[in-house]
Every structure is written in structure tokens, then in C-alpha cells.
């Protein structure tokens, strides 16, 4: 199944093995891969090419001389990605079968989507508005979320969730001994070691990130934290809540972020007070909310998961 999941046009990684090589597999090749993968898992041995990624800068917009206007696209070993898919499935099944994922986490999970997440949030909002109760919703965004994860904290969380033994040791080697090099205009940089973040271009990156932020749900204080990967929404109870519940939740999130060495974007973290048009004046009522070391801005609308949510949802 891991081999069949390979996308055929995928380019070769640092080991120069092409996807088409594995996509035309046969029993002999499968046996060879088993001979390769079993010692890697049992002896916790990873070839150097599995720990190296090649990053190509892609221009986004604005000033071409500004490095921040480029996005790095990482390519890693096909052989490594195939074994990662096996491990990814095992870890995902362990987390799902034991109900370890936060119930309101919809990112990168089978049977969940942005539509489900938006429906769950807006269902709560519309129910409140049907009773003419304005409802504030806080939207939070983590700065460079995948790139700033602390590997040691991640490994400790994996162990706490029951991911132990050789799989944990393999992931430890996979995460702590990585290097990357930049390829541009037929030039290749000297490999540089990566010390933070989940490795971009790998199969396990998304799953490891979900596990890293999974315990943010413990920050809830009379509220519900909805997650879609690194996009968070804090929703108070529908018909009865106290404003300090939202601030209490934000205070807990601030402490959680400090403990987990993460930072929230001041520009992208905002709150919207949803109301009917008849009750629009209530949005002008002062509500001051703080996160970490800054005050959250109140916005008339917010682009959440690709949908623009306006403060006045219906008349």
C-alpha cells in the first residue's frame, strides 16, 4: 500500500531513486525493500540520503532580492518516504484507535475536512444568533508552525502518547540528524544541519505536527478550541458564557505556547464578534483580549479556512 501511494511523476531525491522505479514494482523488489527496511527499523539505522533534503526556492511575489519572498520546496528520498508511510499508518492507527487525537482537530485526518470544521463552528454561532446573542470567536495563527517545533519536546510527547520502542528511536534519529541543501540555478549549497521543526517534504511532517499541538485542548476554560492543523478558533458556549472564560483560555494558551516554544502571529490572530444586523451596535462594545504580549485586534471579518466570515452573518 505504501508503494502504491507514491505519486508517479514525483522527482528523485538525494539518493536519485525515481518514483517510477518503485511504481513498477514486483515481488522481487518488494522482498528487497523488506530486507532494506527491517534492519532500518530494528537496528535504527538510516542511510545518510534518507536524512538529507534538497530545497528549491520558488518565487512568490514582490522583491526578488528579498529571501522572505521565496518558498522552499523540499524533496526527500523516495525510499525513505515509502517507509515513512508504513510508520505513518501505524502511528495514525494507534492515535485514532485509542482516541488520543483532540476530538475537534480536523486537519490531516481521514473523514475530516475544512467543511466539517466550518460547519461545527458556524453551527454554534448561528444558534447563538437565533437567540439574538452576539458571540465572539477568536482566531489564532501560529508563526511558521511546522518550522519552529522543538524536536525534544515532540519526542517526549510521542513517548507520552505511547509511541515508544524502536519506532520512537527511529523517529529520534530521523528528526535529530537531518540536513538540507539548497539547489538553485544548477548550484548546490553545502548541507546544513536542521535543529528545529518537522522536516518539510517528508510524509510524517503533518502527523508529527498534529501530535505536537494536540494537548492545547487542555487550555480550554469553558470554551471549545477548534483546530485545523495550525489554524485555531476559540468558541464560547452558545447560550451562556462569561467573557472571562475566553481570556482565561487565552492566558492558558499563552503559557502553553511559552512551554512549547511556539509563537502566535499578532497580525493574523484576531477576534470577530458575530451578531445579526439588528444587533450590530453590540459589536462596538469594548472587549479587550490579550494573548502572550499583545492585544488581539477586533476585526469586521476573518478569512478562516478559505471562507470569509463577516461579523454580520444574517439580517
PyMOL commands that set and color helices and strands:
alter all, ss='L'
color gray80, all
select helices_A, chain A and resi 19-23+27-42+48-51+67-69+78-97+114-130+145-147+151-160+165-176+205-219+243-259+277-284
alter helices_A, ss='H'
color red, helices_A
select strands_A, chain A and resi 52-59+70-75+135-141+179-184+187-188+192-193+223-228+231-236+270-274+290-291+294-295+297-298+301-304+307-310
alter strands_A, ss='S'
color yellow, strands_A
deselect
rebuild
show_as cartoon
